[in-house]
């Protein structure tokens, strides 16, 4: 993920050179910033390898006890070109609101695993925010995936609306869950069994077909996710999440910082 983000940033007319990295010390987000065990690759090390200046490196504990004003002040004073929040849920909302209280707006913000709806509710303050995506229901992407994906998107939106959920678009979390179901169902069918070891063996041998991410393979020697080309970046543009990277999955170019 860090490599993909920095590739995308390098494509901008004026690529960011000064980076601020704020890391939620939750296991998954800390891992993306710093790696773990023998793998020490992450946002921090990869940024430095690419010649980017890490002007602020801030860690904060998971949970509601985080005080965001001091973090926002550190970022403002560091004057980064890009703020990377290796965070979860409403972390970027809290961070952007704290920055707004300082009359500070960072040039560009990336958040790893944000809740999509609350960011949109910030209005212009969240314009141009980037995030990881497995899927955004942009018509061009849905059309490319075919009728099965279109049917699922429509059904999800209908059910979410009927349930009066505040955010009704199927996106990364919904698609990740649907992928998980299809992977499990494929493994059970191929194994002819619900025994865990048999399911794993079948998935290692044949992989699984998914509606949104295509054919997936699993290598136990690498303990892998599938290739990162099946994920990408999304950006808030004019109040909507839009897929912007990689180029073959983008429905709009990345909006650079204003000015």
HUSULHU-V732465 format. One record per backbone hydrogen bond with DSSP energy under -1.0 kcal/mol. NH is the residue of the N-H (numbers start at 1). CO is the residue of the C=O. E is the energy in kcal/mol with one decimal. If there is no record, write none. Layout:
NH:CO:E / NH:CO:E
This chain:
5:1:-2.5 / 6:2:-2.6 / 7:3:-2.2 / 8:4:-2.2 / 9:5:-2.5 / 10:6:-2.0 / 12:9:-1.4 / 19:53:-3.3 / 20:82:-2.5 / 21:56:-2.9 / 22:84:-3.1 / 23:58:-3.0 / 24:86:-2.4 / 25:60:-2.4 / 30:26:-2.8 / 31:27:-1.9 / 32:28:-1.5 / 33:29:-1.4 / 34:30:-2.6 / 35:31:-3.0 / 36:39:-1.9 / 39:36:-2.1 / 43:32:-1.8 / 44:33:-1.7 / 46:42:-2.8 / 47:43:-2.1 / 48:44:-1.7 / 49:45:-2.3 / 50:46:-1.7 / 51:48:-1.6 / 52:47:-2.5 / 53:17:-2.8 / 55:19:-1.7 / 55:53:-1.1 / 56:19:-1.2 / 58:21:-2.8 / 60:23:-2.5 / 72:68:-2.8 / 73:69:-2.3 / 74:70:-2.2 / 75:71:-2.1 / 76:72:-2.7 / 77:73:-2.5 / 78:74:-1.4 / 79:75:-1.1 / 81:18:-2.6 / 82:18:-1.7 / 83:108:-2.7 / 84:20:-3.6 / 85:110:-3.6 / 86:22:-2.6 / 87:85:-2.2 / 89:113:-1.6 / 91:88:-2.6 / 94:90:-2.6 / 95:91:-2.4 / 96:92:-2.7 / 97:93:-2.4 / 98:94:-2.1 / 99:95:-2.2 / 100:96:-2.3 / 101:97:-1.6 / 102:99:-1.1 / 103:100:-1.8 / 104:99:-2.3 / 110:83:-2.9 / 111:130:-2.9 / 112:85:-2.4 / 113:87:-2.0 / 115:89:-2.2 / 119:115:-1.1 / 120:116:-1.5 / 121:117:-1.6 / 122:119:-1.5 / 123:120:-1.8 / 125:122:-1.2 / 126:123:-2.1 / 127:124:-1.5 / 128:236:-2.5 / 129:126:-2.0 / 130:109:-2.9 / 131:234:-2.2 / 132:112:-1.2 / 133:232:-2.3 / 138:136:-2.0 / 142:138:-2.3 / 143:139:-2.8 / 144:140:-1.5 / 145:141:-1.9 / 146:142:-1.6 / 150:146:-2.0 / 151:147:-2.5 / 152:148:-2.0 / 153:149:-2.6 / 154:150:-2.2 / 155:151:-2.5 / 156:152:-2.7 / 157:153:-2.3 / 158:154:-2.2 / 159:155:-2.6 / 160:156:-2.9 / 161:157:-2.3 / 162:158:-2.6 / 163:159:-2.0 / 164:161:-1.4 / 165:160:-2.6 / 175:171:-2.9 / 176:172:-2.8 / 177:173:-2.0 / 178:174:-2.2 / 179:175:-3.1 / 180:176:-2.2 / 181:177:-2.1 / 182:178:-2.5 / 183:179:-2.9 / 184:180:-2.4 / 185:181:-2.8 / 186:182:-2.4 / 187:183:-2.3 / 188:184:-2.4 / 189:185:-2.4 / 190:186:-2.7 / 191:187:-2.2 / 192:188:-2.0 / 193:188:-1.1 / 199:195:-2.4 / 200:196:-2.6 / 201:197:-2.4 / 202:198:-2.1 / 203:199:-2.3 / 204:200:-2.7 / 205:201:-1.8 / 206:202:-2.9 / 207:203:-2.0 / 208:216:-2.2 / 210:214:-1.5 / 216:208:-3.4 / 222:219:-1.4 / 223:219:-1.2 / 224:219:-1.1 / 230:227:-1.8 / 231:228:-1.8 / 232:133:-2.3 / 233:245:-2.5 / 234:131:-2.6 / 235:242:-2.5 / 236:129:-2.3 / 237:240:-3.1 / 242:235:-2.4 / 244:233:-2.6 / 245:233:-1.4 / 249:246:-1.9 / 251:243:-2.7
